[in-house]
Amino acid sequence: MPPTVPRLGHALIDGQHQRIQLAAKRFLAAARRGRGRPELTALIRASTRNFASEERLMRASRYPLRAGHISLHQGILADMHRLRSNLRQRAVPHRALVAQAVDWLAHHADEADRRLVGHLAMYRPARRRLATRRN
């Protein structure tokens, strides 16, 4: 069973994390049976979508920790792509590597994404002031 990804209080991110959690659960079940390529591809897609959404939010809100957060995304995806390459070559994935890829996602959500959501909660985009006429 993959670790639970915490709810952070941001509807978009939480919804995407739920999809990642489900994809991770399916991948782990398939990996235990010596399979998992399609399930891992689904997990990579769900993670990539989530990371792209987060990165858009980071840019829009001028998140000061953006570079480090994006670097974490790149590391997680690189690990998952390596794992998928092993599956393509019919190499049996090492259980620790499978668990690490899934654990990283949960840890990332609990640490880095929690900080991002905190920043987003405080961020208010500049609003144009509407000129009012006095007659």
C-alpha positions in Angstrom: 0.0 0.0 0.0 1.5 3.4 -1.0 1.9 6.0 1.7 -1.1 8.4 2.0 -0.7 11.7 0.2 -1.9 14.4 2.6 -4.7 16.8 1.7 -3.3 20.3 1.7 -6.3 22.5 1.3 -5.9 23.5 -2.4 -8.6 22.0 -4.6 -6.6 21.6 -7.8 -3.5 20.2 -6.1 -5.4 17.9 -3.8 -7.5 16.5 -6.7 -4.3 15.8 -8.7 -2.7 14.2 -5.7 -5.7 11.9 -5.3 -5.2 10.8 -8.9 -1.5 10.2 -8.3 -2.3 8.2 -5.1 -4.7 5.9 -7.1 -2.1 5.5 -10.0 0.6 4.7 -7.4 -1.7 2.1 -5.8 -2.3 0.4 -9.1 1.3 0.5 -10.1 2.4 -1.1 -6.8 -0.2 -3.9 -7.2 1.0 -4.6 -10.7 4.7 -4.4 -9.7 4.1 -7.1 -7.1 2.9 -9.4 -9.9 6.0 -8.7 -12.0 4.3 -6.2 -14.3 3.5 -2.6 -14.2 4.5 -0.8 -17.4 1.1 0.6 -18.3 0.4 1.5 -14.6 3.8 3.2 -14.3 3.1 5.2 -17.5 -0.2 6.3 -15.9 1.6 7.3 -12.7 4.1 9.3 -14.7 1.4 11.1 -16.7 -0.5 12.0 -13.5 2.7 13.2 -11.9 3.7 15.2 -15.0 0.2 16.9 -15.1 0.4 17.7 -11.4 4.0 19.1 -11.7 3.0 21.3 -14.7 0.1 22.7 -12.7 2.2 23.4 -9.7 4.9 25.0 -11.8 2.3 27.3 -13.4 1.0 28.3 -10.0 4.6 28.9 -8.8 5.3 31.2 -11.8 2.1 33.1 -11.4 2.6 33.7 -7.7 6.3 34.3 -8.0 7.0 31.5 -5.5 10.5 32.2 -4.1 11.4 28.5 -3.7 10.4 27.7 -7.3 13.8 26.6 -8.6 14.3 24.0 -5.8 10.8 22.7 -6.1 11.1 22.2 -9.8 14.4 20.4 -9.3 12.5 18.0 -7.0 9.9 17.4 -9.7 12.7 16.7 -12.2 14.3 14.2 -9.8 11.1 12.3 -9.2 10.3 12.1 -12.9 13.9 11.0 -13.7 13.6 8.1 -11.2 10.2 7.1 -12.6 11.6 7.1 -16.2 14.6 5.0 -15.1 12.2 2.5 -13.5 10.1 2.4 -16.7 13.2 1.8 -18.7 14.0 -1.2 -16.5 10.5 -2.5 -17.0 10.9 -2.1 -20.8 14.1 -4.1 -20.7 12.2 -6.8 -18.8 14.6 -6.2 -15.9 12.7 -6.9 -12.7 12.5 -3.6 -10.8 14.1 -3.7 -7.4 11.4 -3.5 -4.7 13.3 -0.7 -3.0 13.4 1.4 -6.1 9.6 0.9 -6.7 8.9 1.9 -3.1 11.2 4.8 -3.3 9.5 6.3 -6.3 6.1 6.1 -4.6 7.4 7.3 -1.2 9.1 10.3 -2.9 5.7 11.5 -4.2 4.1 11.3 -0.8 7.1 12.9 0.9 7.2 15.6 -1.8 3.5 16.4 -1.2 3.9 16.6 2.6 7.0 18.8 2.5 7.5 20.9 -0.7 3.8 21.0 -1.8 2.7 22.0 1.7 5.1 25.0 1.6 3.8 25.9 -1.9 0.1 25.7 -0.8 1.0 27.9 2.2 2.5 30.5 -0.1 -0.5 30.3 -2.5 -2.9 30.9 0.5 -1.1 34.2 1.2 -0.7 35.2 -2.4 -3.2 37.7 -3.8 -2.7 38.7 -7.4 -2.5 42.4 -8.0 -6.0 43.6 -8.9 -6.5 46.5 -11.3 -8.1 49.4 -9.5 -11.1 50.5 -11.3 -11.3 54.2 -11.6 -14.5 55.6 -10.2 -16.0 58.8 -11.5 -17.4 61.3 -9.3 -20.1 63.4 -10.8 
